[in-house]
Amino acid sequence: MIEVKNLVKKYGSHTAVDNLNFSIDKGRIYGFLGPNGAGKSTTMNIITGYLAATEGEVTVNGFDILKEPEKFKKSVGYLPEMPPVYTDMTVREYLAFAAELKGIPKGERKVQIEVIMGRIKLTQVADRLIGNLSKGYRQRVGLAQAILGFPETIILDEPMVGLDPQQIIEIRQLIRSLAKNHTVILSSHILAEVRELCDYILIISKGKLVAQDTPEHLERLLCDTGTIKLEVRGAAEQIKEVLLRMKKMKDYRLSKKEEQLFLVTVTPGKGADIREALFLAFAGAQLPLLSLYEEKGTLEDVYLKLTQEGGGALESHLQKRA
Amino acid sequence: MKAIYKKELSSFFRSMTGYALIAFLITFTGVYFMIYNLNQGYPFFSYTLSAVMLVLLVLVPVLTMRSFAEERRSRTDQLLFTSPVKIRQVVAGKYLAMCTVYLIPNLIFCLFPLVIKSQGSAYFLSDYSSIFQFFLMGCAFISIGMFFSSLTESPIIAAVSTFAATLILYIWEYLTDYLPDGAVANLLIVLVICTILAALIFHVTKNRFLCAAFEFITAASAVTVCIVKSSLFEGLLKNVLGSLDLAKGFNNAAFNNVFDVSAVILQLTVIAVFEFLTVQSIEKRRWS
């Protein structure tokens, strides 16, 4: 378990990470989501021990990263934004070096490297120089390095960048299978990727944590201010009359599309589903409905809103709804 | 540490750098050896080595420039410093690998006195102790080069600054000759150094009192000592700075037939200090 408390990182006068607090439990996939420059990489660099925080502390299973860095680092595998590969080594040489660096016992190294290369599909390029490999393969070599030794926590900074669609699917499957025995933390600025993979999302913007929850919760919590749109044939007065009789409705808006055809936007009361009631009411008044659909805000909207407006956006969003 | 040592050493010989550097040094040694020892018949190999020293000044920057600058530029340092290895182990591993590359030509140098012997009389004690001092001096230069490499992201800047630093050390003996002998002049320079140190203390601690106290105490004691016993200040800087001459050990072995133990201690100290500074400069980067 990793616990991050009041984490602050300043580069001179620029605050890259501003008072982050979160904890990571075992055996789940966590997603750091945020636009470029939000502080994802800095946070990851701190929780892997590459950078030191200006303030705050990071502990893993109770070990402080500053006081017992070796124990801490042994339980973490890290794939940075740019895979840390030596271009003048072959894949096999590089992985052997990484395995020795990570203190994997001599007898296990060879077998483990073969197993991992098989899993990440590197076996056919094992004896090629990393400098001659494509970006996607280098990314995989970096990933193999992060998995070496099967550490408790695997931290991946934008693991899908530079991969082709086929590779993305493969890596996604790999990450899912890893999550059975490991905790995986990955970062991305692509929402779809995080929603697809992660059990838990942390949205970061301008160095601040603006929201954290499971994808379903985030979606439900933030997005159900959906409106209902209807196309109704009839006179404006008749339509208004029907709408005025509706219960559990907050607001409505009428706009004329053509003669005897209106576009109606209905805002339901909190948590109410009034689609059926609307249908029956209009049917009862002999006003034909040409269409009826619910327009839901997506996680995408929320993400954009949160990350563009920064820290206060979530609270104001929730307040507005209440 | 062993992993890093092995990897560094093999990367020197994978990339030709190692072969090229060794060949370069050996070639020049061979040329000088042919001229001084074979053609002119001078029986001391150490004389050849003293000419090769200039070549060493070019080689060391090339050997050390990539050590940390390149890691930082290609971001591979993220692997090293997130692995369960201490920073000083990384530094030691890299340093020893560079020293090993440098050791190879030095071992080959050991054959040259034997060639001289086969042609007549040779002076093994003098020659081998100068090879040893030559090796140690190179190791000290390498530690300086490694430190410069850890300061920057650009191997070129690292190489140029290492070359400048080692060149100054090369002419150190002549430079210190130009320092004044008089007590008052030395006192003035000491006062200037105290002021610079005080300014540095202020910059680091932002404590006016500490800075003023340091300046006052050091300046007052320097002036008092100078008044009481001015002979202490005569040639002070020349003596102090002169004792930092890294080439002294080699020159003593080569030209005076003296094995200078104090020079060995000086070289080892320089190596330790620059290893420490390298660790600190890497550590500092994590915090800023």
Chai-1 contact restraints between the chains, C-beta under 6 A:
chainA,res_idxA,chainB,res_idxB,connection_type,confidence,min_distance_angstrom,max_distance_angstrom,comment,restraint_id
A,T48,B,T82,contact,1.0,0.0,6.0,A-B,restraint_1
A,G49,B,T82,contact,1.0,0.0,6.0,A-B,restraint_2
A,Y50,B,Q78,contact,1.0,0.0,6.0,A-B,restraint_3
A,Y50,B,F81,contact,1.0,0.0,6.0,A-B,restraint_4
A,Y50,B,T82,contact,1.0,0.0,6.0,A-B,restraint_5
A,L51,B,R286,contact,1.0,0.0,6.0,A-B,restraint_6
A,A52,B,R286,contact,1.0,0.0,6.0,A-B,restraint_7
A,A52,B,W287,contact,1.0,0.0,6.0,A-B,restraint_8
A,E70,B,P84,contact,1.0,0.0,6.0,A-B,restraint_9
A,K73,B,T82,contact,1.0,0.0,6.0,A-B,restraint_10
A,K73,B,P84,contact,1.0,0.0,6.0,A-B,restraint_11
A,K74,B,P84,contact,1.0,0.0,6.0,A-B,restraint_12
A,Y78,B,T82,contact,1.0,0.0,6.0,A-B,restraint_13
A,P80,B,Q78,contact,1.0,0.0,6.0,A-B,restraint_14
A,M82,B,R75,contact,1.0,0.0,6.0,A-B,restraint_15
A,P84,B,R75,contact,1.0,0.0,6.0,A-B,restraint_16
A,P84,B,T76,contact,1.0,0.0,6.0,A-B,restraint_17
A,P84,B,Q78,contact,1.0,0.0,6.0,A-B,restraint_18
A,P84,B,L79,contact,1.0,0.0,6.0,A-B,restraint_19
A,Y86,B,T76,contact,1.0,0.0,6.0,A-B,restraint_20
A,D88,B,S11,contact,1.0,0.0,6.0,A-B,restraint_21
A,D88,B,R14,contact,1.0,0.0,6.0,A-B,restraint_22
A,D88,B,S15,contact,1.0,0.0,6.0,A-B,restraint_23
A,F97,B,K7,contact,1.0,0.0,6.0,A-B,restraint_24
A,E100,B,A3,contact,1.0,0.0,6.0,A-B,restraint_25
A,L101,B,A3,contact,1.0,0.0,6.0,A-B,restraint_26
A,L101,B,S83,contact,1.0,0.0,6.0,A-B,restraint_27
A,K102,B,S83,contact,1.0,0.0,6.0,A-B,restraint_28
A,G103,B,P84,contact,1.0,0.0,6.0,A-B,restraint_29
